[in-house]
Amino acid sequence: MKKQMSLFVWAVAVFGMSSVFTPAFAAVSGASSADLSGEPGVRVHTKVNYQKYETRSTSKTFAVKDNNNIYYTQPSKRSALYKAYDSNSTNQSDRTSRTEPARADAQRKYYLAHPFFQPLEGKFGSVTDLGYTTNSYGFEIDQTTGPALSDLNADWSTKQISVKEDISFGVTDNLAVMGMVRYDSSKYAMDWKTAPDDEMTDSGLNMYGLGLQWRFVDTPEWIANFSGYYQKQTDMADFFTADLKAGYKIGSSTIYGLVRGWMVNFDKNSYGNGISNDNAALLIAYKTGDNNATYFEGGAGVFTVLDKDWTLNVEGMMGNYDWHNQGSIKAAVGWQPKSSFALNFYVKTAVYDSADGQKLGFWWYQPSAGLTEFTKIGTAKIDGYSETSMGVQGILYF
């Protein structure tokens, strides 16, 4: 934001603009003039937290005098909390001999990358996920009020490296408890076409949660489970999630469908993407005036055993994530040389997103430019929305 400060000061000096406030701000859904206008004194907190895809995340919280706040986040709750896997493939020999080799050959193998896996009674499952996520889009500002910006075209980007640990324990063969925690390091940027770029970074232990997983069907042909869990994104929101999967086994493959839903309770009343420091902030708002949201997604996939040690999982999803819809595909290749250890390499990318063409509110706060409170100065038209994640999971069963 140091570069952004010079941009704003330059804009005010060149255009000679003074502070401009507009009553139109009160028209924002759920907001009123009491929410974001009145006496000066906006206090900007520096706590930042970007969440993901599944994943969706926050960046920063802004407090105004009456505590009805604006903040922004990049929701990414578009992936399962627990990278689950299942136990129902067999690797049996036709031999009927009682020799030790035959018995070993007939042992049941738990494929740890299976989407239905959960530990049996008294066992632990651990998934350590090292991931990289990118999100970007271009935007063009249609400014209608306020001091003139020197550049109206930019590209927004988020880049994040994260380490997430999911651990589960089998209370019974069909019921497991789950715990999860995540550390992430994120970089946000507004790459202006002619003006200096704005950047902001953040890192920290930003997520934790608890849940239950219940495998209520497991026959030679069918398998199904239900998961429910709570997830806290630090300085951003509480997520309450329900996940239902059902699969049909054919040979060495499982074809399955799934539905997932989230109830989201944001800490404040608005969210979007933005850049800020203690002296100024820019915000592209996904939604304002409401601290609740719901996300839904559904899809289908297939998991297949390629040979003794290798597996393949392909999944397609379509979801509604409050302010936009998205279609995505995911592919994962698993390598399991031992019954207690596996590596799972995955990539997930959006193939469709309704964000393209949407006009979102563009907000600006900077006392030195005369904007002593967050002010909507126009709209930002979104174009070329992109979201991709990839990584590797180390899976242990003990």
C-alpha positions as CSV (number, residue, x, y, z in Angstrom):
1,M,0.0,0.0,0.0
2,K,3.0,2.4,0.1
3,K,2.8,2.5,-3.7
4,Q,-1.0,3.0,-3.5
5,M,-0.6,6.0,-1.2
6,S,1.6,7.7,-3.8
7,L,-1.1,6.9,-6.4
8,F,-3.9,8.4,-4.3
9,V,-1.9,11.5,-3.4
10,W,-1.0,12.0,-7.0
11,A,-4.6,11.7,-8.1
12,V,-5.8,14.3,-5.6
13,A,-3.0,16.8,-6.5
14,V,-3.5,16.5,-10.3
15,F,-7.2,16.6,-10.4
16,G,-7.7,19.0,-7.5
17,M,-10.5,16.9,-6.1
18,S,-11.8,17.4,-2.6
19,S,-13.7,15.0,-0.4
20,V,-17.0,13.8,-2.0
21,F,-19.6,11.8,-0.1
22,T,-22.8,10.5,-1.7
23,P,-26.2,9.6,-0.1
24,A,-26.3,6.7,-2.7
25,F,-24.3,4.7,-0.3
26,A,-27.4,4.2,1.8
27,A,-28.9,2.2,-1.0
28,V,-26.4,-0.7,-0.5
29,S,-28.3,-3.8,0.5
30,G,-28.6,-3.9,4.3
31,A,-26.7,-0.8,4.8
32,S,-27.7,2.7,5.9
33,S,-26.1,6.1,6.3
34,A,-25.4,5.1,9.9
35,D,-23.3,2.1,8.7
36,L,-20.5,3.8,6.9
37,S,-21.0,7.6,6.9
38,G,-20.9,10.3,9.6
39,E,-18.0,11.7,11.6
40,P,-14.4,10.8,10.7
41,G,-12.6,8.2,12.7
42,V,-12.3,4.9,10.7
43,R,-9.9,2.6,12.5
44,V,-8.2,0.0,10.4
45,H,-7.1,-3.3,11.9
46,T,-4.1,-5.0,10.4
47,K,-5.2,-8.6,11.1
48,V,-5.3,-10.4,7.8
49,N,-6.4,-13.9,6.9
50,Y,-6.9,-15.4,3.4
51,Q,-8.7,-18.6,3.4
52,K,-9.3,-21.0,0.1
53,Y,-10.9,-22.9,-2.0
54,E,-12.4,-25.2,-0.3
55,T,-11.9,-24.4,-0.6
56,R,-13.0,-19.7,0.3
57,S,-10.9,-16.9,3.3
58,T,-10.5,-13.4,4.5
59,S,-8.0,-10.7,4.2
60,K,-8.7,-7.8,6.6
61,T,-11.3,-6.3,8.9
62,F,-12.2,-2.6,9.0
63,A,-13.9,-1.2,12.0
64,V,-16.1,2.0,11.8
65,K,-17.4,4.0,14.7
66,D,-20.7,2.1,15.0
67,N,-19.2,-1.4,14.6
68,N,-21.1,-2.2,11.4
69,N,-18.0,-3.1,9.5
70,I,-16.7,-3.7,5.9
71,Y,-14.2,-6.4,5.4
72,Y,-13.1,-8.5,2.5
73,T,-12.5,-12.2,1.9
74,Q,-11.8,-14.6,-0.9
75,P,-14.3,-17.4,-0.2
76,S,-12.9,-20.7,-1.1
77,K,-14.9,-23.3,0.6
78,R,-15.2,-25.2,-2.6
79,S,-13.3,-28.3,-1.5
80,A,-13.9,-31.0,1.1
81,L,-12.6,-30.3,4.6
82,Y,-11.3,-33.8,5.0
83,K,-9.5,-35.5,2.1
84,A,-11.2,-38.8,2.8
85,Y,-10.5,-42.1,1.3
86,D,-12.0,-45.7,1.7
87,S,-11.3,-49.3,2.6
88,N,-13.4,-51.4,0.3
89,S,-11.2,-52.6,-2.5
90,T,-9.9,-56.2,-2.3
91,N,-6.8,-57.8,-3.7
92,Q,-7.7,-61.4,-3.4
93,S,-6.0,-64.4,-5.1
94,D,-7.8,-67.3,-6.7
95,R,-5.5,-69.6,-4.9
96,T,-7.2,-71.8,-2.2
97,S,-3.9,-73.0,-0.7
98,R,-3.5,-72.2,3.1
99,T,0.2,-71.2,2.6
100,E,1.3,-67.9,4.0
101,P,1.9,-66.3,0.5
102,A,-1.7,-67.1,-0.4
103,R,-3.0,-65.6,2.9
104,A,-0.9,-62.4,2.4
105,D,-2.3,-62.1,-1.2
106,A,-5.8,-62.4,0.1
107,Q,-5.4,-59.5,2.6
108,R,-7.8,-56.6,2.2
109,K,-6.0,-53.4,1.1
110,Y,-7.2,-50.0,2.3
111,Y,-6.6,-47.5,-0.4
112,L,-5.9,-44.3,1.5
113,A,-6.7,-42.0,-1.3
114,H,-10.3,-43.4,-1.7
115,P,-13.0,-40.7,-1.2
116,F,-14.8,-42.9,1.3
117,F,-11.9,-43.9,3.5
118,Q,-12.2,-43.5,7.3
119,P,-10.2,-45.3,10.0
120,L,-11.6,-48.4,11.6
121,E,-12.1,-48.6,15.4
122,G,-9.0,-47.6,17.3
123,K,-7.1,-46.5,14.2
124,F,-5.9,-43.1,13.1
125,G,-5.9,-41.5,9.7
126,S,-3.6,-38.5,9.0
127,V,-3.6,-36.3,5.8
128,T,-0.9,-33.6,5.5
129,D,-1.8,-31.4,2.5
130,L,0.9,-29.1,1.0
131,G,-1.0,-27.0,-1.5
132,Y,-0.7,-24.0,-3.9
133,T,-3.7,-22.0,-4.9
134,T,-4.1,-19.1,-7.4
135,N,-7.1,-16.9,-8.0
136,S,-7.2,-14.0,-10.5
137,Y,-9.4,-11.8,-12.7
138,G,-9.3,-8.5,-14.5
139,F,-11.5,-5.5,-13.6
140,E,-12.5,-2.1,-15.1
141,I,-13.7,0.6,-12.7
142,D,-16.7,2.8,-13.6
143,Q,-16.2,5.6,-11.2
144,T,-19.2,7.7,-10.4
145,T,-18.1,9.8,-7.4
146,G,-15.1,10.6,-5.2
147,P,-11.6,11.9,-5.9
148,A,-10.5,10.7,-9.4
149,L,-8.4,7.6,-9.6
150,S,-5.4,7.9,-12.0
151,D,-6.0,4.3,-13.4
152,L,-9.3,2.5,-13.8
153,N,-8.0,-0.9,-15.1
154,A,-6.2,-3.6,-13.2
155,D,-5.8,-7.3,-12.6
156,W,-6.5,-8.8,-9.2
157,S,-4.5,-11.9,-8.1
158,T,-4.2,-14.0,-5.0
159,K,-1.4,-16.6,-4.5
160,Q,-1.3,-18.9,-1.5
161,I,0.9,-21.7,-0.2
162,S,-0.7,-23.7,2.6
163,V,0.0,-26.7,4.9
164,K,-3.2,-28.3,6.2
165,E,-3.3,-31.2,8.7
166,D,-6.5,-33.4,8.9
167,I,-6.5,-36.2,11.5
168,S,-9.3,-38.7,12.2
169,F,-9.8,-41.4,14.8
170,G,-12.1,-44.4,14.5
171,V,-14.5,-44.5,17.4
172,T,-16.1,-47.5,15.8
173,D,-15.7,-49.1,12.4
174,N,-18.4,-46.8,11.1
175,L,-17.9,-43.6,13.1
176,A,-14.8,-41.3,13.2
177,V,-14.0,-38.0,14.8
178,M,-12.0,-35.4,12.8
179,G,-9.8,-32.5,13.6
180,M,-8.1,-30.1,11.3
181,V,-5.7,-27.1,11.3
182,R,-4.1,-25.0,8.5
183,Y,-1.2,-22.6,8.1
184,D,-1.1,-20.4,5.0
185,S,1.1,-17.7,3.4
186,S,-0.7,-15.4,0.9
187,K,0.1,-12.6,-1.4
188,Y,-2.6,-10.2,-2.8
189,A,-2.0,-7.8,-5.7
190,M,-3.8,-5.2,-7.8
191,D,-1.7,-4.9,-11.0
192,W,-2.7,-1.5,-12.5
193,K,-2.2,-1.0,-16.2
194,T,-0.3,2.3,-15.8
195,A,-0.1,3.1,-12.1
196,P,2.2,1.4,-9.6
197,D,1.0,-2.0,-8.4
198,D,-0.4,-2.5,-5.0
199,E,0.6,-5.6,-3.0
200,M,-0.1,-7.1,0.5
201,T,1.1,-10.3,2.2
202,D,-0.1,-12.3,5.1
203,S,0.8,-15.6,6.8
204,G,-0.3,-17.4,9.9
205,L,-2.2,-20.3,11.5
206,N,-5.5,-19.3,10.2
207,M,-7.9,-22.2,10.4
208,Y,-9.0,-25.0,12.8
209,G,-12.1,-27.2,13.1
210,L,-13.7,-30.4,14.4
211,G,-16.2,-32.9,12.9
212,L,-17.7,-36.4,12.7
213,Q,-17.8,-38.9,9.8
214,W,-20.3,-41.7,9.7
215,R,-20.1,-44.5,7.1
216,F,-23.7,-45.8,7.3
217,V,-23.7,-48.1,4.2
218,D,-20.9,-50.6,3.3
219,T,-22.0,-53.6,1.3
220,P,-20.2,-55.5,-1.6
221,E,-22.0,-53.1,-4.0
222,W,-22.8,-49.9,-2.2
223,I,-21.0,-47.5,0.1
224,A,-22.2,-44.2,1.6
225,N,-21.1,-41.8,4.3
226,F,-22.1,-38.5,5.9
227,S,-19.8,-35.9,7.4
228,G,-20.7,-32.8,9.6
229,Y,-18.1,-30.4,10.8
230,Y,-17.4,-26.9,12.2
231,Q,-14.6,-24.8,10.8
232,K,-13.3,-21.4,12.0
233,Q,-11.5,-19.0,9.7
234,T,-9.6,-16.6,12.0
235,D,-10.9,-13.0,11.9
236,M,-13.3,-14.0,9.1
237,A,-16.2,-16.4,9.6
238,D,-17.6,-19.6,11.1
239,F,-18.5,-22.4,8.7
240,F,-21.0,-25.2,9.4
241,T,-20.7,-27.9,6.8
242,A,-22.7,-31.1,5.8
243,D,-21.3,-33.6,3.3
244,L,-23.1,-36.6,1.8
245,K,-21.5,-39.2,-0.5
246,A,-22.9,-42.4,-2.0
247,G,-21.0,-44.8,-4.3
248,Y,-21.6,-48.0,-6.4
249,K,-18.7,-50.5,-6.6
250,I,-17.9,-52.0,-10.0
251,G,-14.8,-54.3,-10.1
252,S,-11.9,-52.2,-8.9
253,S,-13.7,-48.9,-9.3
254,T,-16.3,-46.9,-7.3
255,I,-18.6,-44.5,-9.1
256,Y,-20.1,-41.9,-6.7
257,G,-22.1,-38.8,-6.3
258,L,-21.9,-36.1,-3.6
259,V,-23.7,-33.1,-2.3
260,R,-22.2,-30.5,0.1
261,G,-23.6,-27.4,1.8
262,W,-22.2,-24.6,4.1
263,M,-23.9,-22.2,6.4
264,V,-21.5,-19.2,6.8
265,N,-21.6,-16.7,9.6
266,F,-19.2,-13.8,8.8
267,D,-17.6,-11.8,11.6
268,K,-18.7,-8.6,9.9
269,N,-21.3,-7.6,7.3
270,S,-19.5,-7.4,4.0
271,Y,-16.8,-9.3,2.0
272,G,-14.8,-9.2,-1.2
273,N,-11.2,-8.6,-2.3
274,G,-9.0,-5.6,-1.4
275,I,-5.7,-4.1,-0.5
276,S,-5.2,-2.0,2.6
277,N,-2.8,-0.6,5.2
278,D,-3.3,1.7,8.2
279,N,-3.8,4.7,6.0
280,A,-5.9,3.6,3.1
281,A,-7.8,0.7,1.5
282,L,-9.5,-0.4,-1.7
283,L,-12.2,-3.0,-1.8
284,I,-14.1,-4.9,-4.5
285,A,-17.1,-6.0,-2.6
286,Y,-18.8,-9.4,-3.3
287,K,-21.7,-8.5,-0.9
288,T,-22.4,-5.8,1.6
289,G,-24.8,-5.4,4.5
290,D,-25.2,-9.1,5.3
291,N,-23.2,-11.3,7.6
292,N,-24.7,-14.7,6.5
293,A,-24.3,-16.7,3.4
294,T,-25.0,-20.2,2.1
295,Y,-22.9,-22.3,-0.4
296,F,-24.1,-25.5,-2.2
297,E,-22.3,-27.8,-4.5
298,G,-22.9,-31.2,-6.1
299,G,-21.2,-33.5,-8.5
300,A,-20.0,-37.0,-9.4
301,G,-16.7,-38.8,-9.6
302,V,-15.0,-42.1,-10.1
303,F,-12.2,-43.8,-8.1
304,T,-10.3,-46.7,-9.7
305,V,-7.4,-48.9,-8.8
306,L,-4.9,-48.9,-11.7
307,D,-2.7,-51.6,-10.3
308,K,-1.5,-52.8,-6.8
309,D,0.1,-49.4,-5.8
310,W,-1.5,-46.8,-8.1
311,T,-5.0,-45.2,-8.1
312,L,-6.8,-42.5,-10.1
313,N,-9.7,-40.2,-8.9
314,V,-11.6,-37.8,-11.2
315,E,-14.3,-35.6,-10.0
316,G,-16.6,-32.9,-11.5
317,M,-18.5,-30.3,-9.4
318,M,-21.0,-27.6,-9.9
319,G,-21.8,-25.1,-7.1
320,N,-23.4,-21.9,-6.0
321,Y,-21.2,-19.9,-3.7
322,D,-23.5,-17.0,-2.7
323,W,-22.5,-14.3,-5.2
324,H,-21.4,-16.6,-8.1
325,N,-21.7,-20.1,-9.6
326,Q,-18.8,-22.2,-10.6
327,G,-18.1,-25.5,-12.4
328,S,-14.8,-27.3,-11.6
329,I,-12.9,-30.6,-12.3
330,K,-10.4,-32.3,-10.1
331,A,-8.0,-35.2,-10.9
332,A,-5.8,-37.0,-8.4
333,V,-3.2,-39.8,-8.8
334,G,-2.4,-41.9,-5.7
335,W,0.7,-44.0,-5.0
336,Q,0.5,-46.4,-2.1
337,P,3.5,-48.7,-1.7
338,K,2.5,-49.8,1.8
339,S,-0.8,-50.3,3.6
340,S,0.0,-47.5,6.0
341,F,1.3,-44.8,3.7
342,A,0.3,-43.1,0.5
343,L,1.0,-40.0,-1.6
344,N,-1.8,-38.4,-3.5
345,F,-1.0,-35.8,-6.2
346,Y,-4.0,-33.6,-7.2
347,V,-5.0,-30.6,-9.3
348,K,-8.3,-28.8,-9.4
349,T,-9.4,-26.0,-11.7
350,A,-12.5,-23.9,-12.5
351,V,-13.8,-24.5,-16.0
352,Y,-16.8,-22.1,-15.7
353,D,-17.6,-19.2,-13.5
354,S,-20.5,-16.7,-13.5
355,A,-18.3,-14.0,-12.0
356,D,-17.4,-12.9,-15.6
357,G,-19.3,-9.8,-16.5
358,Q,-20.6,-9.0,-13.0
359,K,-20.4,-5.4,-11.8
360,L,-19.3,-5.3,-8.1
361,G,-19.2,-2.3,-5.8
362,F,-15.8,-0.6,-5.6
363,W,-15.0,1.1,-2.3
364,W,-12.3,3.5,-1.2
365,Y,-11.1,4.7,2.2
366,Q,-8.3,7.3,2.5
367,P,-8.4,10.3,4.9
368,S,-5.6,12.1,3.0
369,A,-7.8,12.0,-0.1
370,G,-10.8,13.3,1.8
371,L,-12.5,9.9,2.2
372,T,-12.6,9.5,6.0
373,E,-15.0,6.5,5.8
374,F,-15.5,3.7,3.3
375,T,-17.2,5.2,0.3
376,K,-18.6,3.4,-2.7
377,I,-17.1,5.4,-5.6
378,G,-18.4,3.2,-8.5
379,T,-18.4,-0.4,-9.8
380,A,-15.8,-2.8,-11.0
381,K,-16.7,-5.1,-14.0
382,I,-15.1,-8.5,-13.6
383,D,-13.5,-10.4,-16.5
384,G,-11.4,-13.5,-17.0
385,Y,-12.1,-15.1,-13.6
386,S,-9.7,-18.0,-12.9
387,E,-9.1,-20.3,-9.9
388,T,-6.7,-23.3,-9.7
389,S,-5.2,-25.4,-6.9
390,M,-2.7,-28.2,-6.9
391,G,-0.7,-30.1,-4.3
392,V,0.4,-33.3,-2.7
393,Q,-1.0,-35.1,0.3
394,G,1.0,-37.4,2.5
395,I,-1.4,-40.0,4.1
396,L,-0.7,-42.2,7.1
397,Y,-2.9,-44.9,8.6
398,F,-1.9,-46.3,12.0
